[in-house]
Amino acid sequence: MNTIIVKDTNQLSRLYSFILPFFFVVLYGSGFVGAKYGLPFSSPLSFLSLRFLIAGLILFAAVKAMKVELPSLLKSIQIAISGSFTVALFSIGVFVSIDMGLSPSLSALIIALQPILVATFAKSFIGERMTFVQWLGLALGFLGVVLVVGHNIDLGSGVLGIASVGMSILGLLGLTIGSLYQKKYCSDMNIYVGGMIQSLVSCLICIGLLPFYGGYSVEWSPEFIGALLFMSIGVSIGALSLLYLMISAGDVSKVASVFYLVPVSAAIPAYFFFGETFDIFTLSGACVVALGVYLTNRK
């Protein structure tokens, strides 16, 4: 009887470890499509301020309804610091870089360096060790991302501007530092309380930066409202909650490898909604990425 219980538990654990990354990748990847729909109707910081405000208020209502105990002041500060990097700095870097003229493909390629950076610093920061096979998986994952988005990169005028590339690199550093900090100090946080704190802090950061880039500018079109609601609920609440659960349950370097799949998943809806290329390079790259993620997460 005990053998059956252990077997069922292991099967559920394997199913759980597959379901979380799958839905995270789907939601997070489709967020690029949501951003592309919303940004033409607002400045990037206006979009992000409203997005984080809506997400924070929804999570606040959920915390009050469930009567979840609030963390200590020290833990709240740690959660806020993590969110400032993982949520605010990452989102600002990507949105502003695209608004400056950087192609989404090149921005995705820069962000795809995140798993390698996380694996590089994970040993010294949180004591994680990577095997040769896992390093090989990270390398294959990056190669797959290059195949998916590399041939679609627009090298036209202004795309490779220093400022726009720098903003994407800033987003990359935010996501990397935030993921490592989250694993070390906030892996035990309640996802509703943690998400609420991080969303509201990110909202305040974006509001504070509004006067310095774009100001407040919103055209309340149906497309903007739809994109805003999807990014607030589907990405800021749904995808980030799944990310926090994965970081809490596994090695942060393995979790980071899942980000290789995000540009691939973004390419699929972009093909249907925007007519972007989905050819042999994309298919081959998707297969290489899948192999890389498998090797990185291999027991």
N, C-alpha and C positions, 0 to 999 in steps of 0.2 A: 504493500500500500504506500509506504514512504517513497519507494522508488518511482511509483507512478506520479506522486505529487511533485517530486524533484524534477522529473522529466517534463511535466506540464509547466512547471515554473520556468524551466530553461527555454521551452518553446515560446512562452509568453514574453520572456525577456528578449529573445531574438526578434520576435514580431514587433515588440515595442521599440527596439533599437532601429528597426527598419521604417516604421510608420512615422516617427518623429522627424528624421531627416527628410523623408519624402515630402511630407506636407510643408516643412519649412522651406525646402527648395522651391516648391510650387508657388507658395505665397510670396517669398522673397524675390524670386525671379520675375513674377508677374508685376511686382512693384515698379520695375523699370517702365513697364507699359503704362501703369497708372500715373507715374511721374510725367511721362511724355504727353499724356492726355491733359494733365493739369497745368503744367508750367506755362503753356502759351497764354493762360488766362490770369497769371499772377507772377509777382516776383518770387524768386526761390525762397527767401526768408519769410515772406508772407505765407506761402504755402506751408512751410515747415512749422511756423508758429501756430497756425490754425490746426494743423494735423496733430501736433503734440498736445495742444490744449484739449481737443476733442478726446483723444485717447486717455489723457490724464483724468478728465472729468468722468468718463465712463468707468475707468478703473476705480476712481474714488467712490462712485456710487456702489460698485460691486463690493469694495472693502467695507463700506458702511452697512450694506445689506447683509453681508456674511459675518459681520462683527469680528473681523480679523484683527488680531492684536498687532499694534504698531511696534516697530523695532525700536531699540534704544537710540539715543542721539548719535552715538559713535557709529552704529551700524547704518543709520540713515545717511550719515555723511559719506560713508564708504559706498553705499548704493548710489548716492548722487554723483560721486566722483566717477564711478564706473559708467553711469549713464551719460555723463558729460563727454566721455570719450566714445563709447560704443554707439550711442544714439545721436547725440548732438553733433560732435565733431565729424563723425563719419558722414552723416546726412548732409551737413552744411558743405563739406568738401566736395561731395559728389554732385549735389544740386547746383552749387555755384560754378563748378568747373564746366558742367554741361551748358549752363546759362552763358558762360563766357565764350563758348564756341567749341569746346572740346567735344569730339564725337563720343557718343555713348559707348561705342565699341572700344575705343582707346581707354576710356575711363574704366570700363569693365576689366580690361587687360591689366591696368595698373592695380586695381583692387584685388585681382587674382593672385597677386604676390603675397597676399595675407597669410595663407597657410604656411608658406615657406618662412616668413618672418616669425610667425607664432612658434613653429617647430624649432627655429633657431634660438629663440629666447626662452622657450618653455623650460629647458633644463636648468638654466641659471636662476630663473625667477620663481618657478614652482617645483623644480626637481623632477620634471618628466624626462624620460629617456626615449630616444627614437632608435629603432633598429634600421639596418641597411635596407631591408625590404620596404619599410615605411618611408624612408627617404626616397627610394626609387618610386614609390607610389606618388609622393608629392611632385617629383620631377615630371612624371608622366601626366599628372593632372594639369600642371602648368602648360605642358606641351599641347595637351588637348584643348585647353582654353585658347592658346595661340591659333590653333587650326580653326576653331569655331569663329573667333572674332577678328583674327589677324588680317585675313584677306578682305574683310569688309571695312577696315580702317580708312577713313577719309583723310588724306594727306594734303587737303586743300589749304587755301589761305587762312591763316589765323588759328587753325586747329591745334597746332603744336606750340601755341603761345606759352611762354614761361609761366605766366600767372595761372593759366587754366590747368596746366600739367601739375603745377605746385599745389593747387587746391585738391586735386585728386590724390596726390601723394599725402597731403594732410589728412584726407579722409581715410586713406590706407593706414596711416599711423594711429589714427583714432580708433579704428576697428581692432587693430592689433593690440595696442596697449589696453584698451577696454576689455577685450576678451581675457587677457592674462590677469588683469586686476579683478575681473568678475570671478574667475576661477579661484583665485587665492583668498579673496576677502568676502565674496558675496554669494558663493555657490549654495549656501543654505537659506537664502532669502525666500520669502513667500513671493511667488511670481506676480500676484495681484498688487501687493503693497510695493514691491520693488518696481514693477512696471509703472505704477502711479507716480512714485517719487521720480523715477528717471524721465518719464514723459513731461511732468510739470517743470522739472529743472531744465530740460532741453528746451521747453517752450520759453522760459525766462531768458535763456541764453540767446535764442533766436530773436526775441523781441528786443533785447539789448543791442543786438547787432544790426537791427533794421535800419537805423539812420546812416549806417556806414556802407550799406550795399542795397540799392534798389528801393529802399523805403517801403511803405505799405502800399501795395497795389494789387487789387483783386477785382476781377470781372466775374460776377456770380452767375455763370452760365451753367446749364445742365451738365455739360462735360466736366466743368471744374468741380461741381458739387459731387458728382459720381466718383471722380478721381480722388477727391479729398476724403470722402467717406471710406473708400476702399483702402487708401493708404493709412487712415487713422485706425480702422478696425481690423482689416485683414493683415496689414503689415506691422504697424506699431504695437498692436495688441496680440494678434494671432502669431505672426512669424517670430517676433521677439520673445514671446512667452515660450515658444518651442525651442528657440536658441538657448534660453536660460536653463530650461530643463535638460537639454543635451549637455551643456557645460557642467551642470551639477552632477550628471550621471556618468560622464566619461572624461577621458583625457582631452584637454583643450586642443592639443595638436591634431588629434583625430577629428574633433568637431570642426576645427578650422578647415580641414580638407574638404568638407561638404560644400564650402563656398566655391570650390571649383565648378560645381554643378549649377550654380546660380546663373552665370552667363549663358550656359547651355539652355536652361529652362526659360530664360528670358528670350532666347532666339526663337523659340517655338511660337509663343503668342505674337511676337513681333512679325513673324512670317504671315500669320493670318490677319492681323490688324493693320499692319503698315506695309505689307508686301516686301519685307526685307528678305535677303537671300537665305535660302535653306537648301544647300547643295551638298555635294559629296564631301566638301571640306567640313561642313557642319556635322554631317553624319559620322565621318571618321573621327572628328574631334570629340564628339559625344561619347563614342565607344572608348577612346583613349582615356577620357576623363573618368568614365565609369570604372575602368580597370585601375586607374590611379587611386581613386577613392577606396576601391575594394582592398588594394594592397596596403594602404595607409591604415585602414580600420581592421585589417586581418588579425585574428587572434593568434 
